[in-house]
Amino acid sequence: LSPWNQSCLVNLRPDIKPIDLSYDDYTAPGVKPFRVPPHSSEFRFWEAGKGYVTQESFHIQARAFRPLAVIDLSQRRSYFRGREFRRDLHVVNDTPGDVGCMLHVTIRNEVDAVCQESFALTIPRGRRVSRAVRWTLPGEMSPGRYGYEVRFECENSEVLDSWQRELRITASMIAERKDIGLSGKVAVFGEGELVEHIQAMGAQVKQVDSLEAESLQGIRILVMAKHSVQAGSTHNRWIQSFIRSGGRVIVLEQNASLFPRLAMEDKPVLTAFGRAYQHDAIADLSDDDMSFWGDDPYTLLNGDSYVAERMYRKLDGEAELTIVDSGEGGFGDGDLEYQALFETREGAGVILACQLRITDKLDEIQPAEILLVDLLRYADH
């Protein structure tokens, strides 16, 4: 294996002349290049010794290709206490023989194990054995950071593989009806359960079926529920009038753009990135929190772990402030040309347009709830 992308910045190619190669036995097994052109090979395989300088990426790659590995394809990092913890672990055996050991899975705080389970597994050479881990997290868990640990250990205490990830486990503000301290009245336009969810957080909320001024009288924050913006409607005009008079609007996931100049495109992404790092609308979120919103493997193309499925394409930034962006890369191209959350202002009001999947994930993904709370608090103040 030649990790070219990981080594070429350290293993330079200084030769200015071609190198001609010869061999004592041309019939012996193996590839036999006749010539190495100038500046073409960072691996000096024709010299005695390794012929290259190792760097950190070599160790990363050695870890990735270890002969026995316990693999968890889910990258989910956060949970609500009292809810299900669901993971599928795959033990892959690429060693010379069969392996029989114990698979230990644990969630622990700084002192004690909170959940743990062990499985006796025998994995034939060249095969994979999988085990499902299904726990209900204790409802009395203290909110905070926990270690998710996996260890594959044999009877002689030899550990063939082990690793640890950090999980964020907290209480659901909606389920436990925690007041988030909103002072202004909230209106929700569109269908769904948002009214009940926002009421559970201590806010004064009402459902409206019109965006005309009479319906929004006395309202400080208007929430446009998922898919409530209709293409070809006058919704943008009514909202423009509302924010010019000081109203605040939160636009959740939409299929049609509320903004005539901002195009929307289908762009399912598993990760998004804070661009306005100091912005209060994402004050309680890190980039890790805006990635892998589900239990499905990150490799599953039609999975349910996407953080956004449709986003606004960026313009020049003159009229809007990008708070969260995303995109997709490729070999030699790809960039962060889409907005998952942005702010725009007109008059004394503000619009926060969010395409992150808050509505779909509010009951199960903790960062979705945190983001909704931060958006409401920012709009309120």
Secondary structure, DSSP 8 states (H G I E B T S, - for coil): ---HHHHTTTS-----S-EE---S-TTSSS---SEE-TT--SS-TTSSS--S---HHHHHHHHHT-SEEEEE-----EEETTSEEEEEEEEEE-SSS-EEEEEEEEEE-SSSEEEEEEEEEEE-TT-EEEEEEEEE--TT--SEEEEEEEEEE-TTS-EEEEEEEEEEEE--TTTTT------S-EEEESSSSHHHHHHHTT--EEEES--STTTTTT-SEEEE-TT---TTSSHHHHHHHHHHTT-EEEE-S-SS-SSTT--EEEEEESB-EESSTT-GGGTT--TGGGB--SSS-TT-TT-S--SEEEEEE---SSS-EEEEEEEEE-SS-EEEEEEEEEEEEETTEEEEEE-B-HHHHTTT-HHHHHHHHHHHHHHH-
